[in-house]
Amino acid sequence: MADKTTTKRRPGRPKGSKTAEAVRVTNTRCGKCQSTKKKALRIVRERSISGTDDKGRPYNRVVWRRVQCANCGQHRVEIEKHYDGDAL
């Protein structure tokens, strides 16, 4: 009978995965080249989270979008907070 070898799982991201930078939607600039151009939005996550932002305005929904800079190709995550009564 052959020996079974098990590999121990390592915590964290898999090798080769991209690091994404989180940015507020009001200032969506690339961290590398400062461009505001972006490619198609991908991988959208949405959660019903309520609270107040750094300016004291209430929000009840948060949306995370992975985007890619059209200029240099850098990946980033845009964070959009939807406020009560406002549509951003």
QUIHU-V385643 format. One record per pair of residues at least 24 apart in sequence whose ideal C-beta (glycine too) atoms are under 6 Angstrom apart, sorted by sequence separation. I is the first residue (numbers start at 1). J is the second residue. D is the distance in whole Angstrom. If there is no record, write none. Layout:
BEGIN
I,J,D + I,J,D
END
This chain:
BEGIN
41,65,5 + 42,66,5 + 59,83,5 + 60,84,6 + 41,67,6 + 57,83,6 + 58,84,5 + 53,81,6 + 38,67,4 + 39,68,4 + 39,70,5 + 38,70,6 + 37,70,4 + 35,69,6 + 37,71,6 + 35,71,4 + 33,71,5 + 30,69,4 + 33,72,5 + 32,72,5 + 32,74,4 + 30,74,5 + 28,78,6 + 23,76,5 + 25,78,5 + 20,75,5 + 21,76,4 + 22,77,5 + 23,78,6 + 24,79,6 + 25,80,4 + 20,76,6 + 18,75,5 + 20,77,5 + 22,79,6
END
